Amino acid sequence: MPVFRLTDHLVFPDPELAEDGLLAIGGDLSVPRLLLAYRSGIFPWYGEEDPLLWWSPPERAVLRPGHLHLSARTRRSLRQRPFEIRFDSAFEQVIGCCSQVPRPGQDGTWITADMQGAYVALHRAGHAHSVEAWREGELRGGLYGVSLGGAFFGESMFSLEPEASRAALEALDARLLAWGFTLLDGQLPHEGLAGYGFQPVPRALFLADLADALRREGHPGPWPDRLPER
């Protein structure tokens, strides 16, 4: 399996060359490189002690906006509006919580200090966004990701109480649908995402869908808390 070593040149190999998902090693987490990676269907993912690794998996977990699946119990709970939903009001706090909240079966985090700094820079450049669930002035859950054209690339989510992260995901899905987004990427398929309605999509089809999404206008940040009335 070929794994390419990146140089200082701002270029990535063809993502279809990543046989088992791992495409390249090295490079940096600069805003221009991250934007090129996402536009190419590539994302960084590595552990605290690992070198910088870039991935384009054979299948991607994809949700079409408007097709989010939540249980009847969750929808009943969220209809009571238990959380105040905000966008981009606490990006650094959200990514910090995502790195710290323990997850079953995981030892440590891939959201390293370098990764946090890189995505904060991407947020300040208007391309990374957070969706937050607040209760009584305290952040109780949320998610963050990258937005380009009509595609949103979900990175991570956290919850400090039941339904908080689902409330943020529901708000994101509604926002993407209202804005005409066509693609919500969950990266690697797994059971948890499948429960929300994410479907495994072969890489070639994902890249074609991504190319279509990138032709759309997009909504660089900061994102407003409320959409304008029609």
C-alpha positions in Angstrom: 0.0 0.0 0.0 1.7 3.3 -1.1 1.8 6.1 1.6 3.0 9.4 0.2 5.3 11.7 2.1 4.2 15.4 1.8 6.7 18.2 1.3 6.3 22.0 1.8 4.5 22.1 -1.6 0.8 22.6 -1.2 -0.3 19.4 -3.0 -2.0 16.1 -2.1 -1.9 12.8 -4.1 -5.0 11.5 -5.8 -7.3 10.4 -2.9 -8.2 7.3 -4.9 -4.6 6.0 -4.3 -5.4 5.5 -0.6 -6.1 1.7 -0.8 -7.0 1.2 2.9 -7.6 4.8 3.7 -4.2 6.1 4.7 -3.0 8.4 1.9 -0.1 10.5 3.1 2.2 11.5 6.0 3.7 14.8 6.9 3.0 18.3 5.8 1.4 20.8 8.2 -2.0 21.9 9.6 -2.0 25.3 8.0 -5.3 26.8 6.9 -4.5 26.6 3.2 -3.5 22.9 3.5 -6.6 22.0 5.5 -8.8 23.7 3.0 -7.1 21.9 0.1 -7.5 18.6 2.0 -11.2 18.9 2.6 -11.8 20.0 -0.9 -10.0 16.9 -2.1 -12.0 14.5 0.2 -9.0 14.1 2.6 -8.8 14.8 6.4 -6.1 14.6 9.1 -6.4 12.0 11.8 -3.6 10.9 14.1 -2.8 10.2 17.8 -0.7 12.2 20.3 2.5 10.3 19.6 1.9 9.8 15.8 3.2 11.8 12.9 0.7 13.8 10.9 -1.4 11.4 8.9 -3.9 12.1 6.1 -6.8 9.9 5.2 -9.3 9.2 2.4 -11.2 6.0 3.5 -12.7 3.6 1.0 -16.1 4.4 2.3 -17.5 7.6 3.9 -20.4 8.0 6.3 -22.7 10.5 4.6 -26.0 12.1 5.6 -28.2 14.0 3.2 -29.5 17.1 5.0 -33.1 16.6 6.0 -32.7 12.9 6.5 -31.5 12.8 10.1 -32.9 10.0 12.1 -33.6 10.5 15.8 -35.6 8.2 18.0 -39.2 9.1 18.9 -38.1 9.6 22.5 -35.4 12.0 21.5 -37.7 14.0 19.2 -40.4 14.2 22.0 -37.7 15.5 24.3 -36.3 18.1 21.9 -39.8 19.4 21.1 -39.8 20.8 24.6 -36.8 22.9 23.6 -34.7 22.0 26.7 -31.6 23.8 25.2 -30.8 27.1 23.8 -29.0 26.5 20.4 -26.2 28.8 19.4 -23.8 28.8 16.5 -20.1 29.9 16.6 -20.4 31.5 20.1 -17.9 29.2 21.8 -15.9 27.4 19.2 -12.8 27.0 21.3 -14.8 25.7 24.3 -16.6 23.1 22.1 -13.4 21.7 20.5 -11.8 21.6 24.0 -14.8 19.7 25.4 -14.7 17.3 22.4 -11.0 16.5 23.2 -11.7 16.0 27.0 -15.0 14.1 27.3 -14.2 10.4 27.8 -15.5 8.0 25.1 -16.2 4.3 25.5 -13.4 2.2 24.0 -11.1 5.1 23.4 -7.8 5.8 25.3 -6.8 9.4 24.8 -7.8 11.7 22.0 -6.9 12.5 18.5 -7.9 16.1 19.0 -4.4 17.1 20.1 -3.3 20.7 21.1 -1.9 21.2 17.5 -5.2 20.0 16.0 -7.2 22.4 18.3 -5.0 25.3 17.3 -5.3 24.5 13.6 -9.1 24.3 13.7 -9.4 27.5 15.8 -7.4 29.2 13.0 -9.8 27.6 10.5 -12.7 28.9 12.5 -11.3 32.4 12.6 -10.9 32.2 8.8 -14.6 31.5 8.6 -14.6 27.8 7.6 -14.9 25.9 10.8 -18.1 26.2 12.9 -19.6 25.1 16.1 -23.2 24.2 17.1 -23.8 24.5 20.8 -26.6 23.4 23.2 -26.8 25.7 26.2 -28.9 25.3 29.4 -29.1 28.1 32.0 -26.0 29.8 30.6 -23.8 26.6 30.6 -22.6 24.7 27.6 -24.0 21.2 27.8 -23.2 19.7 24.4 -22.3 20.5 20.9 -20.3 19.7 17.8 -17.9 21.3 15.3 -16.8 20.8 11.7 -15.7 22.4 8.5 -18.0 24.1 5.9 -17.1 24.5 2.3 -19.6 25.2 -0.5 -22.6 22.9 0.1 -20.7 20.4 2.2 -20.3 20.2 5.9 -17.5 17.9 7.3 -18.4 16.8 10.8 -15.4 16.4 13.1 -16.5 15.6 16.6 -19.4 16.1 19.1 -19.8 15.9 22.9 -22.5 15.8 25.5 -22.5 16.5 29.2 -26.2 15.5 29.6 -28.7 13.4 27.7 -29.8 14.7 24.3 -27.5 17.8 24.3 -25.4 16.7 21.4 -28.5 15.4 19.5 -30.0 18.8 19.9 -27.0 20.4 18.3 -27.0 17.8 15.5 -30.7 18.4 14.9 -30.0 22.1 14.6 -27.2 21.6 12.2 -29.3 19.3 10.0 -32.0 22.0 9.9 -29.5 24.7 9.1 -27.9 22.7 6.3 -31.3 21.9 4.8 -32.4 25.5 4.9 -29.2 26.7 3.2 -29.4 24.1 0.4 -26.4 22.0 1.5 -26.2 18.6 -0.1 -23.7 16.7 2.0 -23.0 16.1 5.7 -19.8 14.0 6.0 -19.3 11.9 9.1 -15.9 10.6 7.9 -15.6 6.9 8.9 -18.8 4.8 9.0 -19.6 3.3 12.4 -22.7 2.0 14.3 -23.2 5.3 16.1 -23.5 7.4 12.9 -25.6 4.7 11.3 -28.2 5.2 14.1 -28.5 8.8 13.0 -29.1 7.9 9.4 -25.6 8.2 8.0 -25.0 5.8 5.1 -21.7 4.3 3.9 -20.8 5.7 0.5 -18.0 4.4 -1.7 -15.1 6.8 -2.1 -15.6 7.4 -5.8 -19.3 8.4 -5.3 -18.4 10.5 -2.3 -15.8 12.4 -4.3 -18.4 13.0 -7.1 -20.9 14.2 -4.6 -18.3 16.5 -3.0 -17.4 18.0 -6.3 -21.0 18.9 -6.9 -21.4 20.3 -3.3 -18.3 22.5 -3.7 -19.9 24.2 -6.7 -22.5 25.7 -4.4 -22.3 29.1 -2.9 -21.4 28.2 0.7 -21.8 30.1 3.9 -18.4 31.2 5.4 -18.8 32.3 9.0 -19.5 33.4 11.5 -22.9 31.7 11.3 -25.9 33.5 12.8 -28.0 32.0 15.6 -31.2 32.5 13.6 -32.0 32.3 10.0 -33.7 35.4 8.4 -37.5 35.1 8.0 -38.7 34.2 4.5 
